């Protein structure tokens, strides 16, 4: 379980890095070509784009620092917000049609949006996974012969198996009758 946790942390941080790269590429292109965008307000120039880039990526940096500091819920909520910033690149298509952008621009916009969405999904999944209470218990499975076989089981504690007084109640599952006892760690 510890190894899986380390892999998930590393893969989550790699996803943050990939999104940050896509985000940086898109912002750099925006800053370089801002004067060519149609219907762009005069007050938006390259400096404005770079200031927005700093603001957006400071949210991502805060998320990574929270994650490395062990504040997973706060980190994941921050990383969801950071990933959602990637979807704002799709607003380019409200100013100009998809076909009016060149291939590289469309790839930069799409890459930022997809990696941002992937980061959101991974962060929400990590929030769900870390908020689910897992419990170890001893199962007694009834064999075909009528005898019972004991084994250790791990499962999420859901509304069907509420802890009452430190003991898990008996549960009846389709085709399988088993009694659960919490295993003290």
RAJO-V6916 format. One record per backbone hydrogen bond with DSSP energy under -0.5 kcal/mol. NH is the residue of the N-H (numbers start at 1). CO is the residue of the C=O. E is the energy in kcal/mol with one decimal. If there is no record, write none. Layout:
# RAJO-V6916
nh->(NH;NH)
co->(CO;CO)
e->(E;E)
This chain:
# RAJO-V6916
nh->(5;6;7;8;9;10;11;12;13;14;15;16;17;18;19;20;21;22;23;24;25;26;27;28;29;30;31;32;33;34;36;37;37;40;44;45;49;50;51;52;53;54;55;56;57;58;59;60;61;62;63;64;65;66;67;68;69;70;71;72;75;76;77;78;79;80;81;82;83;84;85;86;86;87;88;88;89;90;91;92;93;94;95;95;96;100;101;106;107;108;109;110;111;112;113;114;115;116;117;118;119;120;121;122;123;124;125;126;127;128;129;130;131;132;133;134;135;137;138;139;139;140;141;141;142;143;143;146;149;151;153;155;157;158;161;164;167;169;171;173;173;176;178;178;181;183;184)
co->(1;2;3;4;5;6;7;8;9;10;11;12;13;14;15;16;17;18;19;20;21;22;23;24;25;26;27;28;29;30;33;33;34;37;41;43;45;46;47;48;49;50;51;52;53;54;55;56;57;58;59;60;61;62;63;64;65;67;66;70;71;72;73;74;75;76;77;78;79;80;81;82;83;84;84;85;86;87;88;89;90;91;91;92;92;97;98;102;103;104;105;106;107;108;109;110;111;112;113;114;115;116;117;118;119;120;121;122;123;124;125;126;127;128;131;132;155;153;181;137;151;179;139;149;177;141;147;143;141;139;137;135;133;156;158;167;164;162;178;171;176;173;171;176;138;136;182)
e->(-2.1;-2.2;-2.2;-2.5;-2.2;-2.5;-2.9;-2.2;-2.4;-2.4;-2.1;-1.9;-2.1;-2.5;-2.4;-2.6;-2.1;-2.3;-3.0;-2.4;-2.4;-2.2;-2.6;-2.6;-2.2;-2.4;-2.6;-2.2;-2.3;-0.7;-1.7;-0.6;-1.0;-0.9;-1.4;-0.8;-2.0;-2.3;-2.2;-2.2;-2.1;-2.2;-2.2;-2.8;-2.6;-1.6;-1.2;-1.4;-2.5;-2.3;-2.1;-2.2;-2.6;-2.5;-2.3;-2.9;-1.7;-1.2;-2.4;-1.4;-2.8;-3.0;-2.3;-2.1;-2.7;-2.0;-1.8;-2.4;-2.6;-2.2;-1.3;-0.6;-1.2;-1.2;-0.6;-1.0;-0.9;-1.5;-1.8;-1.8;-1.5;-1.8;-0.6;-1.2;-2.0;-1.0;-1.4;-2.4;-2.5;-2.3;-2.7;-2.8;-2.9;-2.2;-2.4;-2.9;-2.3;-2.2;-2.3;-2.5;-2.2;-2.1;-2.6;-2.6;-2.4;-2.7;-2.5;-2.1;-2.2;-2.5;-2.9;-2.4;-1.4;-1.0;-0.5;-0.6;-2.5;-2.6;-1.7;-0.6;-3.3;-0.5;-0.6;-2.7;-0.6;-0.6;-3.5;-1.3;-2.4;-2.0;-3.2;-1.9;-3.8;-0.9;-1.5;-2.2;-1.5;-0.7;-1.1;-0.6;-1.7;-2.3;-1.1;-0.6;-0.6;-1.6;-0.6)
